[in-house]
Amino acid sequence: MNPSDIAAVYPEIIVTVVAMIVLVAGATLGERRQGAILAIITVAGLLVAFASVFGAVAPGQYFRGFVTIDAFTTFFRAIFILLAVFAALVSPAYLARRRVPAGEYYAIICFSTVGAMTIALSSDLITLFVGLETMTIPIYVLAGIQRTDRYANEAALKYFLLGAFSSALLLYGFVWLYGVTHATDFATIAGVLATQGIANGPTIVALALVTVGLGFKAAVVPFHQWTPDAYDGAPTPATAFMSVGPKAAAFAAILRLLVGALGPLGVDWSAVLAILAALTMTGGNIVALAQTNTKRMLAYSSIAHTGYILAAVAAAKAGPSASAAVLFYLFAYGLMNLGAFACLLYLDLDGTRGATLDELNGFGRREPVGALAFAIFLISLTGIPPTVGFVAKFIVIQPVLDAGLAWLAVVIALNAVLAAFYYLRVVVHMYMYEPEGAVPRIISARGLSASLGLASLAVIALGILPNSLYEWALRAAAPLIH
């Protein structure tokens, strides 16, 4: 094997080694000692992998064309590792309190991150599918890692059954695509489809199956049924990671496959994705309005954000700015959504459930740092300046207008107003309502507060100075445009 091939996947190798180290260390260290030590090992190893992302090898094809290293790969590798670091930093106090095996938890996050990184570097249907399954199978386990809780078991089972169904559909779509093009690498598939011209019957079937399969992975309406129950029943730190890592990986797959390999069929899939985007953001926001449980509300709102990101994918004919909008929004969404879920870790609640609105009454006075961070994340998710969430929505709307989808831009704006009601309602309960009756105990943890404080500062800083991140996203989107 060519040594440069191995060098090309150094970041994935490092994350895999970290996963195995924490898994073995978790089995050998005492229960009292392992929490902080394993978190430090995980974060340190992931930071080493992060550093290796930017200096591994020159851009190009590796492993006989199954792997491609380019600016797109680098961007997503960085996102996935940073999300894993954040998820590891906010978890130790919860894991110790609920007696969740820390070694297994951190190892699962690392293994899932390896799968997500594999999706980003894929240049072939086979590599893409291996990456998707390597990412999702650990997440099934992560959802049910709190094994004594029946809601966690239910969440894992629902996620597994629907995830397996979506994988079967996606693989069947790949088979049809191979039958049409007689190739599995993206470049050849794009070339064959470009010479074919108008999509015929088998091509439309392949496109439909791929769209449905990826729609399940990204939680696109009407393929979102697993999301609310899986997010609500899983342990809260697991939900925080589940809501951002797999979603970012699903959109990496969508960009590689639809915009890259199936780009010549853009006329066929862009209109469908525009309609799905409108349904997704509207459906997620409307159902979120009715929720009184904050965790379930954030689960439905994450579906709405899928719709915003999908709108930028549907506007792919606008050029690199559309794909760059997807990348920018995914970075911003990962930061603020993981932070919002992590803020619920301050509250000591039964099982895996999240706090109700009434249980958040007076939270701003009882835990000022956590409440302030929570408010910043919610304001950013709403899309209010000067936060990165506002910039992300603005950057998405621009290519949507350039692609001639003015009606979709109006839907995005109306949904942002709709979302403001349920996001800001949480802020009102935290700061303007007095606690009534029994209130949940507040668990203060230095690592959690420091992580959330840093993330909330980043949300504001990137909202004020977004240019460097957007320029990076533009460079990362360039390899997708043929």
C-alpha positions as CSV (number, residue, x, y, z in Angstrom):
1,M,0.0,0.0,0.0
2,N,1.2,3.5,-0.9
3,P,2.4,5.4,2.3
4,S,0.7,8.5,1.0
5,D,-2.7,6.6,1.2
6,I,-2.1,6.0,4.9
7,A,-1.0,9.6,5.4
8,A,-4.3,10.8,3.7
9,V,-6.4,9.3,6.5
10,Y,-4.2,10.2,9.5
11,P,-7.0,12.2,11.2
12,E,-9.3,9.2,11.0
13,I,-6.6,6.9,12.3
14,I,-5.9,9.2,15.3
15,V,-9.6,9.4,16.2
16,T,-10.0,5.6,16.0
17,V,-6.9,5.1,18.2
18,V,-8.4,7.6,20.7
19,A,-11.6,5.6,20.7
20,M,-9.8,2.3,21.5
21,I,-7.7,3.9,24.2
22,V,-10.7,5.4,26.1
23,L,-12.6,2.1,25.7
24,V,-9.7,0.1,27.3
25,A,-9.1,2.8,29.9
26,G,-12.8,2.8,30.8
27,A,-12.6,-0.9,31.5
28,T,-9.5,-0.7,33.7
29,L,-9.8,2.5,35.6
30,G,-12.0,2.7,38.7
31,E,-15.4,4.2,38.3
32,R,-14.7,7.3,40.5
33,R,-11.4,8.1,38.6
34,Q,-12.4,7.5,35.1
35,G,-14.8,10.4,34.3
36,A,-12.4,13.3,34.2
37,I,-9.4,11.3,33.0
38,L,-11.3,9.8,30.0
39,A,-12.7,13.3,29.1
40,I,-9.1,14.7,29.1
41,I,-7.8,11.8,27.0
42,T,-10.6,12.2,24.5
43,V,-10.3,15.9,24.1
44,A,-6.5,15.8,23.9
45,G,-6.6,13.1,21.2
46,L,-9.3,14.9,19.2
47,L,-7.3,18.1,19.3
48,V,-4.3,16.2,17.9
49,A,-6.5,14.8,15.1
50,F,-7.8,18.4,14.5
51,A,-4.2,19.6,14.1
52,S,-3.5,16.8,11.6
53,V,-6.4,17.8,9.4
54,F,-4.6,20.8,8.1
55,G,-1.2,19.2,7.3
56,A,-1.9,15.6,6.3
57,V,-1.3,15.4,2.6
58,A,-1.7,17.4,-0.6
59,P,-5.2,17.5,-2.1
60,G,-5.9,14.7,-4.5
61,Q,-7.2,11.1,-5.0
62,Y,-6.1,8.3,-2.7
63,F,-6.8,4.6,-2.2
64,R,-7.2,4.1,-6.0
65,G,-9.9,6.8,-6.2
66,F,-12.0,5.8,-3.3
67,V,-10.9,8.7,-1.1
68,T,-10.5,12.3,-2.1
69,I,-8.8,15.0,0.0
70,D,-9.8,18.5,-0.8
71,A,-11.0,21.7,0.9
72,F,-14.4,20.2,1.3
73,T,-13.0,17.3,3.2
74,T,-10.9,19.5,5.4
75,F,-13.9,21.7,6.3
76,F,-16.1,18.9,7.4
77,R,-13.3,17.0,9.2
78,A,-12.8,20.2,11.3
79,I,-16.5,20.5,12.0
80,F,-16.9,16.9,13.1
81,I,-13.9,17.0,15.4
82,L,-14.9,20.3,17.0
83,L,-18.4,19.0,17.6
84,A,-17.0,15.8,19.2
85,V,-14.7,17.9,21.4
86,F,-17.6,20.1,22.6
87,A,-19.8,17.0,23.3
88,A,-17.0,15.5,25.4
89,L,-16.4,18.6,27.4
90,V,-20.0,19.1,28.5
91,S,-20.7,15.4,29.4
92,P,-18.5,14.4,32.5
93,A,-20.8,15.7,35.3
94,Y,-23.9,14.1,33.7
95,L,-22.2,10.7,33.1
96,A,-21.0,10.6,36.7
97,R,-24.4,11.5,38.1
98,R,-26.3,8.9,36.0
99,R,-23.6,6.3,36.3
100,V,-23.2,6.0,32.5
101,P,-20.0,4.2,31.5
102,A,-17.8,7.0,30.4
103,G,-15.4,4.9,28.4
104,E,-18.2,3.5,26.2
105,Y,-19.7,7.0,25.8
106,Y,-16.5,8.7,24.6
107,A,-15.6,5.8,22.4
108,I,-19.0,5.8,20.7
109,I,-18.6,9.6,20.0
110,C,-15.2,9.0,18.5
111,F,-16.3,6.0,16.3
112,S,-19.3,8.0,15.0
113,T,-17.0,10.9,14.3
114,V,-14.7,8.6,12.2
115,G,-17.8,7.6,10.2
116,A,-18.8,11.2,9.6
117,M,-15.2,12.0,8.5
118,T,-15.3,9.1,6.1
119,I,-18.4,10.5,4.4
120,A,-16.6,13.8,3.9
121,L,-13.6,12.2,2.1
122,S,-15.7,9.8,0.0
123,S,-15.4,10.0,-3.8
124,D,-17.3,6.7,-4.4
125,L,-20.7,5.2,-3.4
126,I,-19.0,2.4,-1.5
127,T,-16.9,4.7,0.6
128,L,-20.0,6.9,1.2
129,F,-22.1,4.0,2.4
130,V,-19.4,2.6,4.7
131,G,-19.0,6.1,6.2
132,L,-22.8,6.5,6.7
133,E,-23.1,3.1,8.5
134,T,-20.0,3.7,10.6
135,M,-21.5,7.0,11.7
136,T,-25.0,5.8,12.4
137,I,-24.6,2.4,14.1
138,P,-22.7,3.9,17.1
139,I,-25.4,6.6,17.4
140,Y,-28.0,3.8,17.8
141,V,-26.0,2.6,20.8
142,L,-25.5,6.2,22.1
143,A,-29.2,6.8,22.2
144,G,-29.8,3.8,24.5
145,I,-26.5,4.0,26.5
146,Q,-28.5,4.8,29.7
147,R,-29.7,1.2,29.7
148,T,-31.8,1.2,32.8
149,D,-34.1,3.9,31.4
150,R,-37.0,2.7,29.3
151,Y,-37.3,5.9,27.4
152,A,-33.7,5.6,26.3
153,N,-34.3,2.0,25.2
154,E,-37.4,3.2,23.2
155,A,-35.4,6.0,21.6
156,A,-32.6,3.6,20.5
157,L,-35.1,1.0,19.2
158,K,-37.0,3.5,17.1
159,Y,-33.8,5.1,15.8
160,F,-32.4,1.7,14.9
161,L,-35.5,0.4,13.1
162,L,-36.1,3.5,11.0
163,G,-32.3,4.0,10.4
164,A,-32.0,0.4,9.1
165,F,-35.0,1.0,6.8
166,S,-33.5,4.2,5.4
167,S,-30.1,2.5,4.9
168,A,-31.8,-0.2,2.9
169,L,-33.6,2.4,0.7
170,L,-30.4,4.3,0.2
171,L,-28.4,1.2,-0.8
172,Y,-31.2,0.2,-3.2
173,G,-30.9,3.6,-4.7
174,F,-27.1,3.1,-5.1
175,V,-27.8,-0.2,-6.9
176,W,-30.1,1.5,-9.3
177,L,-27.6,4.3,-9.9
178,Y,-24.9,1.7,-10.6
179,G,-27.2,-0.1,-13.0
180,V,-27.8,3.2,-14.9
181,T,-24.2,4.4,-15.0
182,H,-22.1,1.2,-14.5
183,A,-19.9,3.1,-12.1
184,T,-19.6,3.8,-8.4
185,D,-17.2,6.7,-8.4
186,F,-18.8,10.2,-8.4
187,A,-16.8,11.6,-11.3
188,T,-17.8,8.8,-13.7
189,I,-21.4,8.9,-12.5
190,A,-21.6,12.7,-13.2
191,G,-20.0,12.2,-16.6
192,V,-22.5,9.5,-17.7
193,L,-25.5,11.5,-16.4
194,A,-24.3,14.6,-18.2
195,T,-24.1,12.8,-21.6
196,Q,-27.4,11.1,-20.9
197,G,-29.2,14.4,-20.8
198,I,-32.9,14.2,-19.6
199,A,-33.4,11.8,-16.8
200,N,-35.1,8.5,-17.9
201,G,-37.2,6.1,-15.8
202,P,-34.4,4.1,-14.1
203,T,-32.5,7.3,-13.3
204,I,-35.6,8.9,-11.7
205,V,-36.1,5.8,-9.6
206,A,-32.5,5.9,-8.4
207,L,-32.8,9.6,-7.6
208,A,-36.0,9.1,-5.7
209,L,-34.6,6.3,-3.6
210,V,-31.4,8.2,-2.8
211,T,-33.4,11.3,-1.9
212,V,-35.6,9.3,0.5
213,G,-32.7,7.5,2.1
214,L,-30.7,10.7,2.7
215,G,-33.9,12.4,3.8
216,F,-34.2,10.0,6.6
217,K,-30.6,10.5,7.7
218,A,-31.1,14.3,7.7
219,A,-34.6,14.2,9.3
220,V,-36.4,15.9,6.3
221,V,-40.2,16.0,6.5
222,P,-41.9,13.6,5.9
223,F,-39.0,11.3,6.8
224,H,-38.5,12.8,10.2
225,Q,-40.6,10.5,12.4
226,W,-37.8,9.1,14.4
227,T,-36.3,12.4,15.4
228,P,-38.5,13.7,18.2
229,D,-38.7,10.4,20.2
230,A,-35.1,9.6,19.6
231,Y,-33.9,13.0,20.8
232,D,-36.3,13.2,23.7
233,G,-35.6,9.7,25.0
234,A,-31.8,9.7,24.6
235,P,-29.6,10.9,27.5
236,T,-29.3,14.7,27.1
237,P,-25.5,14.9,26.3
238,A,-26.1,12.1,23.7
239,T,-29.0,14.1,22.3
240,A,-26.8,17.2,22.0
241,F,-24.3,15.3,19.9
242,M,-27.0,13.4,17.9
243,S,-28.7,16.6,16.9
244,V,-25.6,18.1,15.2
245,G,-23.0,15.4,14.2
246,P,-25.2,13.0,12.2
247,K,-27.1,15.9,10.6
248,A,-23.9,17.6,9.4
249,A,-22.7,14.3,8.1
250,A,-26.0,13.7,6.3
251,F,-25.6,17.0,4.5
252,A,-22.0,16.2,3.7
253,A,-23.4,13.1,1.9
254,I,-26.1,15.2,0.2
255,L,-23.6,17.6,-1.1
256,R,-21.1,15.0,-2.3
257,L,-23.9,12.9,-3.9
258,L,-26.5,15.3,-5.2
259,V,-24.5,18.4,-6.0
260,G,-21.4,16.4,-7.0
261,A,-22.3,13.1,-8.6
262,L,-25.9,13.9,-9.5
263,G,-25.3,17.5,-10.3
264,P,-26.3,17.0,-14.0
265,L,-29.8,16.1,-12.7
266,G,-30.1,19.3,-10.7
267,V,-33.2,20.3,-12.7
268,D,-34.9,17.1,-11.5
269,W,-34.0,17.3,-7.8
270,S,-33.8,21.0,-7.0
271,A,-37.5,21.6,-7.3
272,V,-38.3,18.6,-5.1
273,L,-35.8,19.7,-2.5
274,A,-37.2,23.2,-2.5
275,I,-40.7,21.8,-1.7
276,L,-39.3,19.5,1.0
277,A,-37.3,22.4,2.5
278,A,-40.5,24.5,2.8
279,L,-42.4,21.5,4.3
280,T,-39.6,20.7,6.7
281,M,-39.1,24.1,8.2
282,T,-42.8,24.8,8.4
283,G,-43.7,21.5,9.9
284,G,-40.9,21.6,12.5
285,N,-41.7,25.1,13.6
286,I,-45.5,24.5,13.9
287,V,-45.1,21.4,16.0
288,A,-42.4,23.1,18.1
289,L,-44.9,25.8,19.0
290,A,-47.1,23.3,20.8
291,Q,-44.3,21.8,23.0
292,T,-44.0,22.6,26.7
293,N,-40.9,20.4,27.2
294,T,-37.8,22.2,26.2
295,K,-35.9,19.2,25.0
296,R,-38.7,18.1,22.7
297,M,-39.1,21.6,21.5
298,L,-35.4,21.7,20.5
299,A,-35.9,18.4,18.8
300,Y,-38.7,19.8,16.5
301,S,-36.7,23.0,16.0
302,S,-33.8,21.0,14.7
303,I,-36.1,19.6,12.1
304,A,-36.9,23.2,11.1
305,H,-33.2,24.0,10.8
306,T,-32.9,21.0,8.4
307,G,-35.3,22.8,6.2
308,Y,-33.3,26.0,6.2
309,I,-30.1,24.1,5.2
310,L,-32.0,22.1,2.6
311,A,-33.2,25.3,1.0
312,A,-29.6,26.2,0.2
313,V,-29.0,22.8,-1.3
314,A,-32.1,23.3,-3.5
315,A,-30.5,26.6,-4.7
316,A,-27.4,24.8,-6.0
317,K,-27.7,26.4,-9.5
318,A,-26.8,29.7,-7.8
319,G,-23.2,28.4,-7.8
320,P,-20.6,28.0,-5.0
321,S,-22.5,30.5,-2.8
322,A,-25.3,27.9,-2.3
323,S,-23.0,25.1,-1.1
324,A,-21.0,27.6,1.0
325,A,-24.3,28.7,2.6
326,V,-24.9,25.0,3.6
327,L,-21.4,24.7,5.1
328,F,-21.6,28.0,7.0
329,Y,-25.1,27.1,8.3
330,L,-23.9,23.7,9.4
331,F,-21.0,25.2,11.4
332,A,-23.3,27.8,13.0
333,Y,-26.1,25.3,13.7
334,G,-23.7,22.8,15.3
335,L,-22.3,25.4,17.6
336,M,-25.6,26.9,18.8
337,N,-27.8,23.7,18.8
338,L,-25.3,21.6,20.7
339,G,-24.9,24.4,23.2
340,A,-28.6,24.8,23.6
341,F,-29.1,21.1,24.4
342,A,-26.0,21.1,26.7
343,C,-27.6,24.0,28.8
344,L,-30.2,21.5,29.9
345,L,-27.5,19.5,31.7
346,Y,-27.6,22.1,34.6
347,L,-30.9,20.7,35.7
348,D,-31.0,17.4,37.7
349,L,-34.1,15.7,36.3
350,D,-35.4,12.2,36.5
351,G,-34.4,9.7,33.7
352,T,-33.5,11.3,30.4
353,R,-36.3,13.9,30.2
354,G,-35.7,17.6,29.5
355,A,-36.9,20.5,31.6
356,T,-40.4,21.8,31.1
357,L,-41.0,25.6,30.7
358,D,-42.3,25.8,34.3
359,E,-39.1,24.1,35.6
360,L,-37.0,26.8,33.9
361,N,-38.7,29.5,35.9
362,G,-36.1,31.6,37.7
363,F,-33.2,29.7,36.0
364,G,-31.6,33.1,35.2
365,R,-31.2,33.9,38.9
366,R,-30.3,30.4,40.1
367,E,-27.6,29.8,37.4
368,P,-26.6,33.1,35.8
369,V,-23.8,31.7,33.5
370,G,-25.8,28.8,32.2
371,A,-28.9,31.0,31.6
372,L,-27.0,33.6,29.8
373,A,-25.4,31.1,27.5
374,F,-28.8,29.4,26.9
375,A,-30.3,32.8,26.0
376,I,-27.5,33.5,23.6
377,F,-27.9,30.2,21.9
378,L,-31.7,30.6,21.6
379,I,-31.4,34.1,20.3
380,S,-28.9,32.8,17.7
381,L,-31.2,29.9,16.7
382,T,-34.0,32.5,16.2
383,G,-31.8,34.5,13.9
384,I,-31.5,37.8,15.8
385,P,-28.3,39.9,15.3
386,P,-25.5,40.1,16.3
387,T,-25.3,36.3,16.4
388,V,-24.0,33.8,13.9
389,G,-27.6,32.5,13.5
390,F,-28.6,35.7,11.9
391,V,-25.7,35.7,9.5
392,A,-26.4,32.0,8.6
393,K,-30.0,32.7,7.7
394,F,-29.0,35.8,5.6
395,I,-26.3,33.8,3.8
396,V,-28.9,31.1,3.0
397,I,-31.5,33.5,1.7
398,Q,-29.1,35.1,-0.8
399,P,-28.4,32.1,-3.1
400,V,-32.1,31.1,-2.8
401,L,-33.0,34.4,-4.3
402,D,-30.2,34.1,-6.9
403,A,-31.7,30.7,-7.9
404,G,-35.1,32.3,-8.6
405,L,-36.7,30.7,-5.6
406,A,-38.2,34.0,-4.2
407,W,-41.2,32.1,-2.7
408,L,-38.8,29.9,-0.7
409,A,-37.0,32.9,0.6
410,V,-40.4,34.3,1.8
411,V,-41.1,31.0,3.5
412,I,-37.7,31.1,5.3
413,A,-38.4,34.6,6.6
414,L,-41.9,33.8,7.8
415,N,-40.6,30.7,9.6
416,A,-37.9,32.7,11.3
417,V,-40.6,34.9,12.8
418,L,-42.6,31.8,13.8
419,A,-39.6,30.3,15.5
420,A,-39.0,33.5,17.5
421,F,-42.1,32.8,19.5
422,Y,-41.1,29.5,21.0
423,Y,-37.4,30.3,21.4
424,L,-37.9,33.6,23.1
425,R,-40.6,32.0,25.3
426,V,-37.9,30.0,27.0
427,V,-35.9,33.2,27.7
428,V,-39.0,34.8,29.2
429,H,-39.5,31.8,31.5
430,M,-35.8,31.9,32.6
431,Y,-35.7,35.6,33.5
432,M,-39.3,36.8,34.0
433,Y,-41.1,34.0,35.9
434,E,-40.7,33.1,39.5
435,P,-40.3,29.4,40.5
436,E,-43.4,27.7,41.7
437,G,-43.6,24.6,43.7
438,A,-40.7,22.0,43.6
439,V,-38.0,23.1,41.3
440,P,-35.2,20.8,39.9
441,R,-31.8,20.9,41.6
442,I,-29.1,22.9,39.8
443,I,-25.9,21.0,39.1
444,S,-23.0,23.4,38.5
445,A,-19.9,22.1,36.8
446,R,-16.9,24.1,35.8
447,G,-16.2,22.2,32.6
448,L,-19.8,22.7,31.5
449,S,-19.8,26.4,32.3
450,A,-16.4,27.0,30.7
451,S,-17.4,25.1,27.5
452,L,-20.8,26.9,27.2
453,G,-19.2,30.3,27.9
454,L,-16.6,29.8,25.2
455,A,-19.2,28.5,22.7
456,S,-21.6,31.5,23.4
457,L,-18.7,33.9,22.9
458,A,-18.0,32.2,19.6
459,V,-21.6,32.6,18.5
460,I,-21.4,36.4,19.1
461,A,-17.9,36.8,17.6
462,L,-18.8,34.9,14.4
463,G,-22.0,37.0,14.2
464,I,-20.0,40.2,14.3
465,L,-17.0,39.0,12.2
466,P,-18.2,36.2,9.9
467,N,-16.1,36.9,6.9
468,S,-13.2,34.4,7.6
469,L,-15.6,31.6,8.2
470,Y,-17.6,32.4,5.1
471,E,-14.5,32.6,2.9
472,W,-13.4,29.2,4.3
473,A,-16.8,27.8,3.4
474,L,-16.5,29.2,-0.1
475,R,-13.2,27.6,-0.7
476,A,-14.5,24.3,0.7
477,A,-17.5,24.5,-1.6
478,A,-15.4,25.0,-4.8
479,P,-14.5,21.3,-5.4
480,L,-18.2,20.5,-5.7
481,I,-18.7,22.8,-8.7
482,H,-17.8,21.1,-12.0
